[in-house]
Amino acid sequence: ENLYNRNNVVMSNGNNLRGSQAATQSVLSIPYPGQPNQHLLFTLGRTSDTMGLHYNVVDMTLAGGLGGVVAGQKNIQLLVGAPTNLLTEKMAATRHCNNQDFWVVVHRYNSNEFIVYPVTSSGVGTPIFQQVGTAHTPAVATSPLRAQKGYMVFSPDGRKLALTLNGPNSNNLIEVFDFDKNTGTISNPLRLPALGGEYGLAFSPDNGKLFVSGGVDTTIGSNIGSKNHLRVFNMVARNPETTAEIVQELVLPDSRRFAALQNGPDGRIYVVLTLTDALNSINTPNTP
């Protein structure tokens, strides 16, 4: 919604962006290929507000080196017009096999269609539409927008793309795909067994394991609480779907959840427990 500089002040022309605090993966920044000091900042709104996907060009030489959004290059909409702009709240990127360009991937809501954008020195290219895997359909009639939630991430080497679908009952989903970094092709969907409330996920730095978070409501005495799990799958096994191991399990007397997982530059995977002001960490995610 707002882009801040290193002084914790809104950047020049960095206000009123088209992201949302309420979306799962609302913002993504990548270096602009071939354009020194520039970045492409993609924003994704909530499914329910139908804002869709936009991008901005950020130039770090503006404002005396504090950076800013380039005039006329702000809130540029992609997939203009309903219902083409109705997307889930998933967004991920990886490098092209030439190690200069990028692929940016989003997913259509109430559909099994991925939308893959090539990003080169010429800008954001023509999208590739691919129908593969499970449709991200509304969860239940009384809560029709639950199916848009949950993360989508690439493995560090960009050869795997994984996602969760966070919904009640049987609408929970973990799915992993092969990704061709040369053509942008997504293929070979593999469903992993879900326990309920699947939300965050992250690959180990060595690409060999996939960590997944989840949590469901439970009853503790007369009070409603939550049962949370953090699991890991061996992605180099012959049948990864049979390899799930519990890393952590918590039963809490409130609605806290294991949520987002994020790879850190220190080789750790950081874990959010909602409604708290601290981070947890998986310190040795490459360990068997």
N, C-alpha and C positions, 0 to 999 in steps of 0.2 A: 504494500500500500504506500509505503514511503521508503526511499533509498537514502541511507545515511553514509556520511563520509567518516574518515578516521577520527574526527573530532566529535563524533556523536551528534552531528548537526545534519539536517536534511540537505542532501546534495542540491546543487543548482539544477532546477527543473526536475527534481527527483520526487515530487509529491504527486498524490492522486494517481498512483499507478493502479493497474487493473488486477492486482492480486487480492488475496483474502486471508486474514488471520485464521479463518474458520476452515480453510481447505487443508487437505492432508499434505500435498506437495505443491505449494503455491508459487515457488520461485526457484529459478535455475539460472546460474550465470556461467558462461563459457567464454574463453578468449575468442575474439573475432579473428578468424584465420587470415593471415596476411595483412592485418591492420594493427600495427604496433600501438600499444596503449589504449586499445579499445576492447570492449566486451559487449556481448549480446546478453541482455537480461530478459529471460522469458518469464511471464507471469500467467498463472492459471487461477481462475476464480472458482467459487463453489459451483457444484453442479446445479444446485437449486436456484442460483441467481443468473444462470445462463450467460455469464460474461465471456466464457470461453478463453481462448488462448491469444496472448499478445506478446510482442517483444519490443525492446527498447535498445538503442545504441548508447552505451556509456563510454565517454571519453575521459580518461584520467588526467589529461593535460589541461582540462578546463578548470576554472576557478583557482588558478595558481597551483595546480597539482592536487587539489582536493577532489577533483572529478565532478562530472555532471552528465545529465542526459542531454544528448545532442538535440538542438531545436529542430522540429520537424521529423524527428526519429523516435517519437515517444508514443506508447500505446498503439503500436501498429498491429491491427487485428489480423489473425490468421483464421481460416475456416469461417469466413463471413456468412452470416445468415442462418437462422434456425431451420431445420434441427441439426444442421451440420456442426454447430458450435456447442452442442450438448455433449460434454465430455465428462469422464470420471475425474477424480482429483489426483491422478497419477501422472508423473512426468519424470523422465530420466534421460541421461545423455551419456554417450561414450565416444571415444575417438574413432575416426575412420582408420582403416588399415594403413593409410599413407602417413598416419601420425601427425597430420596437420589439420585436416577437416574433422567435422563432428557429425554424429547422428543424434537428433532429438526425437524422443518417442513419447506420444500420449495415447490414450485409449478412449474410444467412444463409449458413451453410456448406453445401457440397454442393447448392447451389441457385443460381438466378439471381434470387432475391428480395431486394429492398431493403426495409428497414423505416424509415419516415420518421415521426418524432415532431414534432408541433407543440408548441412551448413558449411559453406565454403567462403573463399575470399570475395565471391560475388554476392554473398548474403544468404538469406534463408531461401532454399530452393523449393521446387515443386514436391509436394508430399507424395509418399507412396502409401497406398491404402491396402491393408492386408487383413483378411478375415482368417483367424487361426485361434484355436483354443476355445475356452469356455466363454459364453456370453455373460457380460456383467449386467444382469437383469435386476429389476427392483426386488428388494428382499421380501417384504410382505406388504399387503395392501395398506395397513395402517402406518407403515414407515417406509414409503416408497423410495427414499433416497439413501438408504443404508448401503446399498451395493456400490456406491461410488467411492467409499472410503477404503483405506489401506494403501500400502506403499508399493512402488515398483522400482527396482534397482538393477543395475548391471553388475556383473562380476568385475573385479579390477582389470582383468584382461579383455573385457568386452565381449567375450564369447558366449556368455549366458545372460539371459534376462529373466528375472523372477518377479512375481507380484503376489500380493494377497488381496482377497476380497473380504471385507469386514462386514458381515451381516449376521442376523440371528439364525439359529438352528442350522439347517443344511446349506445355507447360503455362504458359509465360510469356505474359503478356497485358498490353497497355495498352489501356484502353477509356475513351472520353469520351462523356458524355451531356449533353443539354440539361436544364436544371432550371427549373421554373416557380416563382418565389418567392412567387406568390400562392396556388397550390394544392398545392405540394409534389410536383408530377408530374415524374417522370423519364422521358425519352423520347429517341428518335433515337440509339441507340448507334452509335459509330464506333470501329472497331478500328484502332489504329496499329501499324505493323510493329515487332516485338520482336527484339532481338539476343540476348537470354538474360540471365536473372538480374534482370529488371526489379524494382525495389523502391521507391525514393523518387520523388516527383514534386512539382513546384510550378509554378504559373502565374506569369508575369511580372506586376509590379504594374499594367501597362497592359492585362492580360487577353489580350494578343495572342499570347503564346508559351507553350508547355508544355515544361518541362525535365524529363527523366527520367533516373534513374540505374540502373545495372545492372552485374553482374559475374559471370563464370563461371570455373570452374577451368581451368587450362591447365598444360602441362608445360614447364618451363624446364630444359633439360639433363636431369638425372636427378631433378630436384626438382619437386614440385607447386607451382604458383604461382597467380596469378589475373590475368585479363584484364578490365579495367574500362572502362566507357564512361559518358560523360555526354552526352546528346543533347538537341536542341531541335527542336520542331515549330512551324511557323507556323499558329496556330489561326484566323487570319482569311483564309487562302488558300482558294481554291475546293476544293482537295483536300488537306487537311492531311496525309494519310497519305503523300503524295509529297514532303514538304518536309524530312525529317529531315536534320539537320546534326550532325556530331560537334563538341562543345564541347571535350571532353578525353578522351584515351584513355591508360590506364596499364596496363602489364604489370608485375606485381610478383612477387617471388620468395617470396611467402607468401600468406596467405589474406585479406589486407586487401581491403575492398570499398568502393566508393562506395555509400552507403546513404541515410539520411534526407536530404531537402531541406526547408528551412524558410524562408519569407519573413520577413525582419526588418523592424522599423519604420523602418530607415534606407534602405529601397528595395533592399537587397541580398538575394540568395538564399544561405543558408548551407548548406554541403555537409559531411556527415559522411563521413570515411574511417575505417572501423572499425579497432579495435585501435590507435588513436592518441589522443593527448590534446589535439589541436588541431582547430580548425575551418578549413575552406576557404570561400571565398566567390566568388560570381559578382557582380562589383561593379556592372555596368551591364546588368541583364537586359532593359531596355526597348530597348536598342540593336539595330537591325536586324542 
